[in-house]
Amino acid sequence: MLAGSGSGQAPPAPYLRTPVQRQQDWHRMEYYAFLHFGPNTFTDEEWGRSQSPPDVFAPATLDTDQWAKSFADAGMTGMILTAKHHDGMALWDTNTTTYKIGNGAWAKNRTAHGLDADVVRMAAGSAKKYGIKFGVYLSPWDIHRDPAMPKPGLAGTIYDEPQIFGDSTPGDYNEFYSRQLTELVTLKLADGSPIDLFEVWLDGASGSTTVQTFNWTDFRDIIRTHQPNAIMWGHQGVDARWVGNEDGVTVPTNWHTISRTQDETRYEGDQLQTGVRDGLYWAPSEADARIRDGWFFHASESPKTASALMSMYMQSVGRSVSLLLDVPPDTSGLIVKQDVDKLMEFKSLRDAFLGRTLLTPDLPATASGVRGGNNALYGPCNVIDGNYDTYWTLDDGKTTGYIEIDLGGVRSVDAFVSQEHIALGQRIGGYAIDVFVKGAYRAVVNGTSLGYKRIDKLANVVETSRIRFRVTQANAVPAINSLQVLGIKKS
């Protein structure tokens, strides 16, 4: 039962924009995989300008189970596959174009042997098998249908299709894209069961001079109708936005709201990173990044180190932003061992750091105040009870306050994890964390926006027996869901 939903003091009113359930569920995923896979994997490209025929797609030992198991083992919560990248070649058995892997020799051979050749369906089944969520990427820009992009190698073939991309072309690209999108969001697994998508990624990139106005409203409605629990990702929404760079990081101050839709003027990168406080739409950032230099696999590249990935994580997830890490399959159709090893090394670093929790539900916690004096519903112990639905809050009109927690002895502390109760909105614009040293409190963290989750790592270890979390600024009565202290007990 939600805190405040029973008898007693009423909970705080929601503050301006709040996340719907699919967004709350998405926030909690935190870290998941991107899979760039397609003809570019085999042509050593990024954007598929070569426009090779489908025969180029020929993974010798494709194993989508290996993808999903690798990600699940690495602590990732989902994976998003490029069902169609900018090159326009479809990885599923579409009825919208001849330019699909199903018309290539690899797929025909599999089909002849009674094997599935729909890579999107295969990947979705593997994700379900290994207990992680599945999403799809469908590029709005389509080189294959763009008249400004040459494709002489396809002239006179069945892949020489009408050039309908662009507002001035004779075709209706939005109708074409809507049909592709509808196919993907209604795709079923091999056993006939539905595929539940957690995210649909609509990339905003284009390398063409062709002007195409997209019908974002229709795209949204298609997703809402068939996949109501799926996040629609776009440059600036609808449900989640770009972080403004491709480095997997954001700036320290980050708001979950913005004030423009996909149909309005695009925000610049720095605006996307910061967001808009008290904005019109709940559209939190997602930080997309690559384990290698490119999005698609290139044998000449090497993966980032585990420590580099950890630094990325601290500047994304540690700043209330989800991390989407691209780990592309190679030409064999596998995630290479080198990349899997780095994911596991990163997991070891992450687990070792985050696993040193010091706060337990039995520790004494006090506060500067409690809403209506109701400790059961709104008391400070709620922040250490491990329950996502409970929180500490104050009476209406109070926008600052603090929680004190006795650690049960002197501890060596080097980090803190703090979470705002975002189900009621993002309210807090300033917070501080103090440690009790030599008979007095000393501030060791001073932060701005709080949001879904903050991980604050100290430059040096401090020895303390008590901590104090202070809300120093909020636009409405603050609500804190969770606090955790990281460190070790002194022997």
TAPE-V353938 format. One record per backbone hydrogen bond with DSSP energy under -0.5 kcal/mol. CO is the residue of the C=O (numbers start at 1). NH is the residue of the N-H. E is the energy in kcal/mol with one decimal. If there is no record, write none. Layout:
[[CO,NH,E] [CO,NH,E]]
//
This chain:
[[2,5,-2.3] [14,16,-0.7] [17,426,-0.5] [20,23,-0.6] [20,24,-2.2] [21,25,-2.7] [22,26,-1.9] [23,27,-2.6] [24,28,-1.5] [26,29,-1.4] [26,30,-0.9] [27,30,-0.6] [29,31,-3.0] [30,323,-3.4] [31,77,-2.5] [32,325,-2.4] [33,80,-2.4] [34,36,-0.5] [34,327,-2.9] [35,37,-0.8] [35,82,-2.2] [38,41,-1.4] [38,42,-0.6] [39,42,-1.3] [39,43,-1.4] [40,44,-1.2] [40,45,-1.4] [48,51,-1.1] [53,56,-2.1] [54,57,-1.8] [56,58,-1.0] [59,62,-0.6] [63,67,-1.1] [64,68,-2.2] [65,69,-2.8] [66,70,-2.0] [67,71,-2.2] [68,72,-2.7] [69,73,-2.8] [70,74,-1.3] [71,76,-2.6] [72,75,-1.5] [77,133,-2.4] [78,33,-2.8] [79,135,-2.2] [80,35,-2.9] [81,83,-1.5] [81,137,-2.7] [83,91,-2.5] [84,139,-2.7] [85,88,-1.9] [86,143,-3.2] [90,101,-2.6] [91,119,-1.3] [91,120,-1.0] [92,94,-2.1] [98,100,-2.0] [99,90,-1.9] [100,103,-1.9] [101,104,-2.2] [101,107,-0.6] [104,108,-2.2] [105,109,-2.4] [106,110,-1.9] [107,111,-2.7] [108,112,-2.2] [109,113,-1.1] [110,113,-0.7] [110,115,-2.9] [111,114,-1.8] [117,119,-1.0] [118,122,-2.4] [119,123,-2.6] [120,124,-2.3] [121,125,-2.2] [122,126,-2.0] [123,127,-2.4] [124,128,-2.0] [125,129,-2.1] [126,130,-1.9] [127,132,-2.4] [128,131,-1.2] [133,79,-1.9] [134,198,-2.3] [134,199,-0.5] [135,81,-2.1] [136,201,-3.0] [137,83,-1.4] [137,84,-1.4] [142,145,-1.2] [143,146,-1.3] [145,147,-0.6] [145,165,-2.6] [146,149,-1.8] [148,150,-0.6] [151,154,-1.6] [152,155,-1.2] [154,157,-2.0] [157,160,-1.7] [159,161,-1.7] [162,164,-1.4] [164,173,-0.7] [165,147,-0.6] [166,169,-1.2] [171,173,-0.6] [172,176,-1.8] [173,177,-3.2] [174,178,-2.4] [175,179,-1.8] [176,180,-1.9] [177,181,-2.8] [178,182,-2.5] [179,183,-2.2] [180,184,-2.0] [181,185,-2.4] [182,186,-1.0] [184,187,-0.9] [187,195,-1.3] [189,192,-2.3] [193,189,-3.2] [194,196,-0.6] [195,197,-0.6] [196,134,-0.6] [198,231,-2.5] [199,136,-1.7] [200,202,-0.6] [200,233,-2.7] [201,138,-2.3] [201,203,-0.8] [203,140,-0.6] [210,212,-0.6] [211,167,-3.3] [212,214,-0.6] [214,216,-1.4] [215,219,-2.0] [216,220,-2.7] [217,221,-2.3] [218,222,-2.3] [219,223,-2.1] [220,224,-2.9] [221,225,-2.4] [222,226,-1.9] [223,227,-3.1] [227,230,-2.1] [231,200,-3.1] [231,233,-0.8] [232,239,-2.1] [232,240,-1.3] [233,202,-2.1] [234,237,-1.3] [234,242,-0.5] [235,242,-1.4] [239,284,-0.6] [240,234,-1.9] [240,237,-0.8] [241,286,-1.9] [245,288,-0.5] [252,254,-0.6] [256,283,-1.8] [257,276,-3.6] [258,281,-2.8] [261,264,-1.3] [268,272,-2.1] [269,273,-1.9] [270,274,-1.8] [271,275,-2.9] [274,255,-2.9] [276,279,-1.6] [281,258,-2.0] [281,283,-1.0] [284,241,-2.9] [285,322,-1.3] [286,243,-1.0] [286,288,-0.7] [287,324,-3.0] [288,248,-1.0] [289,326,-3.3] [291,304,-2.6] [298,301,-2.1] [305,309,-2.0] [306,310,-2.2] [307,311,-2.1] [308,312,-2.0] [309,313,-2.4] [310,314,-2.2] [311,315,-1.3] [313,316,-1.2] [313,317,-0.6] [313,318,-2.2] [315,250,-1.8] [316,319,-2.1] [316,321,-2.4] [317,320,-1.5] [318,455,-2.3] [322,287,-3.5] [322,324,-0.6] [323,32,-2.3] [323,325,-0.7] [324,289,-2.4] [324,326,-0.6] [325,34,-2.5] [326,291,-2.4] [329,297,-0.5] [330,333,-1.6] [331,60,-0.7] [332,61,-2.2] [333,63,-1.6] [334,330,-2.9] [334,336,-0.6] [336,339,-0.6] [336,340,-2.2] [337,341,-3.0] [338,342,-1.6] [339,343,-2.2] [340,344,-2.2] [341,345,-2.4] [342,346,-2.5] [343,347,-2.3] [344,348,-2.2] [345,349,-2.1] [346,350,-2.7] [347,351,-3.1] [348,352,-2.3] [349,353,-2.1] [350,354,-3.0] [351,355,-2.0] [353,356,-0.8] [355,357,-0.9] [356,487,-2.4] [360,363,-2.0] [364,406,-2.2] [366,404,-2.9] [370,373,-2.4] [371,374,-2.2] [373,375,-1.2] [374,378,-2.7] [375,379,-1.7] [377,391,-0.6] [378,393,-1.4] [379,382,-1.5] [380,383,-1.6] [381,384,-1.4] [382,385,-0.9] [383,483,-2.3] [386,388,-0.5] [387,390,-1.0] [389,3,-1.2] [392,480,-2.3] [393,371,-2.1] [395,398,-1.9] [397,399,-0.6] [401,471,-3.1] [402,368,-2.4] [403,469,-2.7] [404,366,-2.6] [405,407,-0.5] [405,467,-2.0] [410,490,-1.3] [411,413,-0.8] [411,464,-2.3] [412,488,-2.3] [413,462,-2.8] [414,458,-3.0] [415,486,-2.9] [416,456,-2.7] [417,484,-2.0] [418,454,-2.6] [419,481,-2.0] [419,482,-1.6] [420,422,-1.8] [421,424,-1.7] [422,19,-0.7] [422,425,-2.2] [424,15,-2.9] [425,427,-0.7] [427,475,-2.2] [428,450,-1.2] [430,472,-1.7] [430,473,-1.7] [431,447,-3.2] [432,470,-3.3] [433,444,-3.0] [433,445,-1.5] [434,468,-2.4] [435,437,-0.7] [435,442,-2.5] [436,465,-0.7] [437,440,-1.3] [440,437,-3.1] [442,435,-2.6] [445,433,-2.0] [447,431,-2.0] [451,420,-2.5] [453,320,-0.7] [454,418,-2.5] [454,456,-0.5] [455,457,-0.6] [456,416,-2.1] [462,413,-3.2] [462,464,-0.6] [464,411,-3.2] [465,407,-2.8] [466,436,-2.3] [467,405,-2.5] [468,434,-3.1] [468,470,-0.6] [469,403,-2.3] [470,432,-2.5] [470,472,-0.7] [471,401,-1.3] [473,429,-2.0] [473,430,-1.4] [478,394,-0.7] [479,421,-2.6] [479,481,-0.5] [480,392,-2.6] [482,419,-2.5] [484,417,-2.7] [485,358,-2.3] [486,414,-2.3] [486,415,-1.2] [488,412,-2.9]]
//
